Amino acid sequence: MEKKHIYFIAIAIVLCLSPVWVMADIKLPSIFGDNMVLQQQANAAIWGEATPNKTVTVVTSWNKKSYSTKANKNGQWELAIQTPVAGGPYSLTISDGKKITLNDILIGEVWICSGQSNMQMPMKGYWNEPVDGSNKAIATSTNKAIRLFTVDMVKSLEPQADFRGEWTPCTPENVAEFSAVGYFFAEMIQQTLDVPIGIICSSWGGTRIEPWISENELKRFDWVSLPDKKEKGELSPQTPTVLFNAMIAPMVGYTIQGALWYQGESNKDEPKQYEELMNGLIQDWRKAWGIGDFSFFFVQIAPFIYPGQGLNSAFLREAQLKASTATPNTGLASTMDIGESNSVHPANKKLVGERLAFLALSKTYDQKGFGYSGPVFNEMIVDGQVAKLTFDHTGNGLTSFGKKLVNFKIAGENKHFVPAEAFIKGSEVILFSPKVEKPVAVRYAFEDFVVGELYNTQGLPASSFRTDDWEIK
């Protein structure tokens, strides 16, 4: 069982400053409460505060089993309870002589979703930026088998013991304020598996990846400047480690099935570093939870016309694609076909949530009969002036759904890319240009903004890609 070192250290500091805590009643972090969902068939950790040196007993209503441990001299305690197969509602009673009861608890599947504004974007949308179909989706969202938890936006230089937030039922008024991507994912998983779903959203618009990684992990990256903890003044949410400390650390140890990530726009000009940081974040969270290589699926940033000067965002999409193959039990949801030239927040969040759900249903829950990935470039074979591209994850072949392939470019040894004539042949793309006698490299949709047109027959889009490794400019 993963020990809550962060939690205990933070509480110990408070105890030193607050002697009244020696008479504390049972107190739980906000991640534990009425309406919560516990991961099914797991040794689920529960921790909190009690009267120092008292025995703490937890009784689970699903099997009437009693679990006990002794609070330490500072009142901190932790234990693990065995959860059954999905079901509920149940209750938990926790006592150290004075008892509290948590009600309406479901047992099912628990997922965390995190990132920046595209993950944070609520079902009701942003000002002047809608979510497609949200009004009907919100109106019909009442579902007793889905529970929602949104972490309040806070930041800290030190790991925190708790954050603000609460488990809420899945009702229209609550869904309207919840992450659209998170909700659509939860809805599809719940309907498909017919089990309760708990979805926890911890996100902050506009943030880079560095604030979401722990200090210990960030020390590996010599280009990241860690904050001076003695420095006074208002913290920026862009400061490395501060969101991990305040919005992730308090729930480390809460048993989960996996995590969803949608972020990258704010790091688009540093693709080489981002690829390493993305892998670092995944490893960091897995190490913190201590439950193995749990599922971690993320969304590729969508095409968009970024204002001002900056690196072509296709390089960041490439970094995300590479990261998705570098770490076990990960996957990438491509959004090449839903970007909007004038908005960095694509309205079609339902498609994003569903593509994440395809990944989870296939790779986490071992469901069969459908695709979970768009075509992924495998190999280029050159024959004279013609280049032939092969792909993985082609399903029953490739398709453009009747559109002309306009996003392929080809280059010779001069490294000058020109538009290519391209067509689909089975599971391959054949392309050439009269201007290129000897093809050396091909790129697909490798621009800030394009509308991708290459899919497999399962309707999942290919990521932008390049066959070259020429210097990023």
ZABAKOL-398173 format. One line per 2 residues: number of its first residue (from 1); their letters; for each residue x, y, z of C-alpha. Coordinates in steps of 0.2 Angstrom, whole numbers, plus 5000, padded with zeros to 4 digits. Layout:
N
NUM = a = X/Y/Z | ...
END
This chain:
473
1 = me = 5000/5000/5000 | 5007/5017/4995
3 = kk = 5011/5027/5011 | 5005/5045/5011
5 = hi = 5021/5053/5015 | 5016/5070/5008
7 = yf = 5000/5070/5018 | 5009/5065/5034
9 = ia = 5023/5078/5032 | 5010/5092/5029
11 = ia = 4999/5087/5044 | 5014/5086/5055
13 = iv = 5019/5104/5051 | 5001/5109/5055
15 = lc = 5001/5099/5071 | 5017/5108/5077
17 = ls = 5008/5125/5075 | 4991/5119/5082
19 = pv = 4991/5110/5098 | 4972/5109/5099
21 = wv = 4974/5095/5086 | 4978/5083/5100
23 = ma = 4959/5082/5103 | 4955/5080/5085
25 = di = 4939/5070/5079 | 4940/5059/5063
27 = kl = 4944/5070/5049 | 4946/5065/5031
29 = ps = 4953/5073/5015 | 4940/5080/5004
31 = if = 4943/5066/4991 | 4934/5055/5003
33 = gd = 4915/5059/5006 | 4897/5056/5002
35 = nm = 4894/5051/4984 | 4912/5045/4981
37 = vl = 4917/5031/4969 | 4930/5018/4975
39 = qq = 4939/5007/4963 | 4932/4990/4962
41 = qa = 4941/4974/4967 | 4955/4983/4975
43 = na = 4964/4986/4991 | 4958/5004/4992
45 = ai = 4968/5016/5003 | 4959/5027/5016
47 = wg = 4968/5039/5027 | 4965/5054/5038
49 = ea = 4966/5061/5056 | 4960/5055/5072
51 = tp = 4963/5057/5091 | 4982/5053/5093
53 = nk = 4986/5035/5098 | 4968/5030/5097
55 = tv = 4962/5014/5087 | 4953/5019/5071
57 = tv = 4940/5007/5064 | 4933/5006/5047
59 = vt = 4917/4996/5044 | 4912/4993/5026
61 = sw = 4893/4990/5023 | 4895/4978/5008
63 = nk = 4903/4964/5018 | 4901/4971/5036
65 = ks = 4920/4968/5038 | 4930/4978/5050
67 = ys = 4947/4985/5048 | 4958/4993/5061
69 = tk = 4974/5003/5063 | 4981/5014/5077
71 = an = 4983/5033/5074 | 5001/5039/5077
73 = kn = 5006/5052/5090 | 5001/5065/5078
75 = gq = 4984/5058/5074 | 4988/5052/5057
77 = we = 4982/5035/5051 | 4980/5025/5035
79 = la = 4973/5008/5030 | 4967/4998/5015
81 = iq = 4950/4991/5013 | 4945/4977/5001
83 = tp = 4932/4983/4988 | 4920/4971/4979
85 = va = 4915/4970/4961 | 4905/4985/4955
87 = gg = 4889/4990/4964 | 4881/5000/4977
89 = py = 4876/5012/4985 | 4885/5007/5001
91 = sl = 4892/5016/5016 | 4908/5017/5026
93 = ti = 4908/5020/5045 | 4924/5027/5053
95 = sd = 4927/5028/5071 | 4940/5032/5085
97 = gk = 4927/5032/5098 | 4917/5045/5089
99 = ki = 4911/5040/5072 | 4907/5047/5055
101 = tl = 4898/5038/5041 | 4900/5041/5022
103 = nd = 4885/5037/5012 | 4879/5034/4994
105 = il = 4896/5026/4990 | 4898/5017/4973
107 = ig = 4911/5004/4969 | 4916/5005/4951
109 = ev = 4930/5012/4940 | 4939/5028/4945
111 = wi = 4948/5040/4932 | 4958/5056/4934
113 = cs = 4958/5069/4920 | 4970/5083/4920
115 = gq = 4978/5096/4909 | 4975/5114/4903
117 = sn = 4960/5123/4896 | 4954/5110/4883
119 = mq = 4952/5098/4898 | 4945/5111/4909
121 = mp = 4932/5117/4897 | 4916/5114/4905
123 = mk = 4901/5106/4896 | 4892/5123/4895
125 = gy = 4907/5130/4886 | 4918/5145/4888
127 = wn = 4912/5163/4884 | 4908/5164/4865
129 = ep = 4915/5146/4863 | 4903/5132/4863
131 = vd = 4903/5113/4866 | 4894/5105/4851
133 = gs = 4878/5097/4857 | 4881/5102/4875
135 = nk = 4863/5108/4878 | 4855/5091/4874
137 = ai = 4869/5082/4882 | 4867/5092/4898
139 = at = 4848/5090/4899 | 4849/5071/4897
141 = st = 4864/5069/4908 | 4856/5063/4925
143 = nk = 4864/5046/4929 | 4865/5038/4946
145 = ai = 4880/5028/4941 | 4892/5043/4937
147 = rl = 4900/5054/4950 | 4910/5070/4947
149 = ft = 4924/5078/4957 | 4932/5095/4952
151 = vd = 4947/5100/4961 | 4948/5119/4964
153 = mv = 4962/5128/4956 | 4976/5131/4969
155 = ks = 4995/5132/4969 | 5008/5128/4982
157 = le = 5027/5127/4983 | 5026/5113/4995
159 = pq = 5016/5097/4994 | 4999/5099/5002
161 = ad = 4988/5087/5012 | 4971/5092/5005
163 = fr = 4963/5102/4992 | 4945/5109/4990
165 = ge = 4932/5099/4980 | 4918/5087/4983
167 = wt = 4910/5072/4975 | 4893/5077/4966
169 = pc = 4880/5067/4958 | 4878/5067/4939
171 = tp = 4864/5079/4936 | 4862/5093/4923
173 = en = 4867/5107/4934 | 4883/5098/4940
175 = va = 4887/5092/4922 | 4886/5109/4915
177 = ef = 4901/5115/4926 | 4911/5099/4923
179 = sa = 4925/5095/4910 | 4916/5091/4894
181 = vg = 4930/5079/4889 | 4929/5070/4906
183 = yf = 4911/5069/4905 | 4909/5062/4888
185 = fa = 4923/5049/4892 | 4914/5044/4908
187 = em = 4897/5043/4899 | 4904/5031/4886
189 = iq = 4913/5020/4898 | 4898/5019/4910
191 = qt = 4886/5014/4896 | 4898/5001/4889
193 = ld = 4904/4993/4904 | 4888/4996/4914
195 = vp = 4897/5000/4930 | 4898/5015/4941
197 = ig = 4911/5028/4935 | 4920/5041/4946
199 = ii = 4929/5055/4936 | 4940/5067/4945
201 = cs = 4945/5083/4935 | 4961/5092/4941
203 = sw = 4965/5105/4927 | 4970/5123/4925
205 = gg = 4968/5133/4908 | 4984/5140/4900
207 = tr = 4996/5130/4911 | 5012/5122/4905
209 = ie = 5017/5104/4909 | 5030/5108/4922
211 = pw = 5019/5114/4936 | 5010/5097/4935
213 = is = 5026/5087/4939 | 5034/5084/4956
215 = en = 5050/5092/4962 | 5059/5076/4963
217 = el = 5055/5071/4945 | 5059/5089/4938
219 = kr = 5077/5088/4945 | 5081/5076/4931
221 = fd = 5078/5090/4918 | 5092/5102/4919
223 = wv = 5083/5115/4908 | 5069/5117/4921
225 = sl = 5072/5130/4934 | 5065/5125/4951
227 = pd = 5057/5139/4961 | 5065/5147/4976
229 = kk = 5054/5142/4991 | 5060/5157/5001
231 = ek = 5054/5169/4988 | 5039/5179/4993
233 = ge = 5024/5186/4983 | 5010/5179/4972
235 = ls = 5014/5162/4964 | 5011/5160/4945
237 = pq = 5002/5144/4940 | 5016/5142/4928
239 = tp = 5029/5139/4941 | 5036/5121/4941
241 = tv = 5029/5109/4953 | 5016/5121/4961
243 = lf = 5000/5112/4953 | 5007/5094/4957
245 = na = 5009/5100/4975 | 4992/5108/4977
247 = mi = 4981/5099/4965 | 4988/5081/4963
249 = ap = 4998/5077/4978 | 4983/5077/4990
251 = mv = 4974/5063/4981 | 4990/5052/4978
253 = gy = 4986/5035/4985 | 4967/5036/4981
255 = ti = 4965/5020/4971 | 4962/5024/4952
257 = qg = 4961/5014/4936 | 4970/5027/4925
259 = al = 4972/5045/4920 | 4968/5056/4905
261 = wy = 4978/5071/4900 | 4975/5085/4888
263 = qg = 4988/5098/4887 | 5002/5104/4876
265 = es = 4997/5121/4868 | 5007/5131/4881
267 = nk = 5023/5121/4877 | 5021/5121/4859
269 = de = 5038/5130/4855 | 5048/5117/4865
271 = pk = 5044/5100/4857 | 5060/5091/4861
273 = qy = 5059/5095/4879 | 5040/5091/4879
275 = ee = 5043/5073/4874 | 5054/5070/4889
277 = lm = 5043/5080/4901 | 5028/5070/4895
279 = ng = 5036/5054/4898 | 5043/5061/4915
281 = li = 5025/5066/4920 | 5018/5049/4917
283 = qd = 5032/5040/4926 | 5031/5053/4940
285 = wr = 5012/5050/4943 | 5014/5031/4942
287 = ka = 5029/5032/4955 | 5019/5043/4967
289 = wg = 5003/5031/4966 | 5014/5015/4968
291 = ig = 5001/5004/4959 | 5011/5000/4944
293 = df = 5009/5006/4926 | 4991/5012/4927
295 = sf = 4983/5017/4910 | 4988/5034/4904
297 = ff = 4980/5041/4889 | 4982/5058/4882
299 = vq = 4975/5070/4868 | 4985/5077/4854
301 = ia = 4983/5095/4852 | 4972/5100/4838
303 = pf = 4977/5111/4823 | 4975/5129/4826
305 = iy = 4982/5145/4818 | 4993/5151/4833
307 = pg = 4995/5170/4833 | 5012/5178/4831
309 = qg = 5029/5170/4829 | 5033/5153/4835
311 = ln = 5037/5135/4830 | 5025/5125/4819
313 = sa = 5014/5116/4832 | 5016/5100/4821
315 = fl = 5032/5097/4830 | 5023/5097/4847
317 = re = 5010/5085/4840 | 5025/5074/4834
319 = aq = 5032/5075/4852 | 5016/5069/4859
321 = lk = 5015/5054/4846 | 5032/5049/4851
323 = as = 5028/5050/4869 | 5013/5039/4867
325 = ta = 5025/5024/4861 | 5039/5027/4873
327 = tp = 5030/5022/4889 | 5020/5006/4892
329 = nt = 5001/5006/4894 | 4999/5023/4886
331 = gl = 4989/5029/4870 | 4986/5045/4860
333 = as = 4969/5051/4854 | 4972/5061/4838
335 = tm = 4961/5077/4834 | 4968/5081/4817
337 = di = 4950/5082/4810 | 4942/5094/4822
339 = ge = 4953/5108/4824 | 4947/5126/4822
341 = sn = 4957/5139/4814 | 4951/5153/4825
343 = sv = 4949/5144/4841 | 4961/5134/4851
345 = hp = 4946/5126/4860 | 4938/5114/4847
347 = an = 4919/5113/4850 | 4918/5094/4846
349 = kk = 4923/5088/4864 | 4912/5073/4862
351 = lv = 4923/5065/4849 | 4938/5068/4860
353 = ge = 4930/5060/4875 | 4924/5045/4864
355 = rl = 4942/5043/4857 | 4949/5042/4874
357 = af = 4936/5030/4879 | 4940/5019/4864
359 = la = 4958/5018/4871 | 4952/5013/4888
361 = ls = 4939/5001/4882 | 4952/4992/4871
363 = kt = 4969/4993/4881 | 4962/4994/4899
365 = yd = 4946/4984/4898 | 4951/4972/4884
367 = qk = 4936/4975/4874 | 4937/4968/4856
369 = gf = 4929/4972/4839 | 4933/4990/4836
371 = gy = 4948/5002/4833 | 4956/5013/4846
373 = sg = 4970/5021/4836 | 4970/5031/4820
375 = pv = 4983/5025/4806 | 5001/5027/4812
377 = fn = 5015/5029/4800 | 5026/5013/4798
379 = em = 5037/5014/4783 | 5041/5023/4767
381 = iv = 5047/5013/4752 | 5053/5023/4737
383 = dg = 5052/5017/4719 | 5059/5029/4706
385 = qv = 5048/5045/4708 | 5035/5036/4718
387 = ak = 5034/5035/4737 | 5024/5021/4746
389 = lt = 5019/5024/4764 | 5013/5009/4775
391 = fd = 5004/5011/4792 | 4999/5002/4807
393 = ht = 4981/5002/4814 | 4973/5002/4797
395 = gn = 4958/4992/4801 | 4950/4987/4785
397 = gl = 4961/4999/4775 | 4963/5018/4774
399 = ts = 4950/5031/4768 | 4948/5049/4766
401 = fg = 4928/5048/4766 | 4928/5054/4748
403 = kk = 4940/5069/4751 | 4955/5072/4740
405 = lv = 4971/5070/4749 | 4978/5087/4750
407 = nf = 4989/5087/4765 | 5004/5077/4759
409 = ki = 5020/5085/4754 | 5036/5077/4747
411 = ag = 5054/5082/4746 | 5070/5077/4738
413 = en = 5088/5079/4743 | 5087/5098/4743
415 = kh = 5074/5097/4758 | 5062/5108/4749
417 = fv = 5044/5101/4751 | 5031/5103/4738
419 = pa = 5013/5097/4737 | 5011/5079/4732
421 = ea = 4999/5070/4722 | 4992/5056/4734
423 = fi = 4980/5042/4733 | 4975/5028/4744
425 = kg = 4978/5010/4738 | 4971/4998/4751
427 = se = 4981/5000/4767 | 4994/5011/4759
429 = vi = 4996/5029/4752 | 5005/5031/4736
431 = lf = 5012/5049/4732 | 5023/5058/4720
433 = sp = 5027/5075/4712 | 5033/5079/4695
435 = kv = 5045/5092/4704 | 5054/5078/4714
437 = ek = 5063/5066/4704 | 5070/5056/4719
439 = pv = 5059/5057/4735 | 5069/5057/4751
441 = av = 5055/5063/4763 | 5036/5065/4765
443 = ry = 5026/5075/4778 | 5008/5074/4781
445 = af = 4997/5088/4788 | 5013/5096/4795
447 = ed = 5007/5113/4798 | 4999/5124/4812
449 = fv = 4982/5122/4805 | 4975/5109/4793
451 = vg = 4960/5098/4792 | 4966/5081/4791
453 = el = 4958/5069/4779 | 4967/5052/4781
455 = yn = 4958/5039/4792 | 4956/5021/4794
457 = tq = 4939/5013/4790 | 4935/5014/4809
459 = gl = 4934/5033/4807 | 4949/5037/4817
461 = pa = 4961/5050/4810 | 4980/5049/4807
463 = ss = 4991/5060/4817 | 5002/5072/4807
465 = fr = 5019/5065/4804 | 5035/5066/4794
467 = td = 5047/5053/4788 | 5062/5064/4790
469 = dw = 5072/5069/4806 | 5079/5086/4799
471 = ei = 5083/5099/4811 | 5068/5108/4818
473 = k = 5066/5126/4812
END
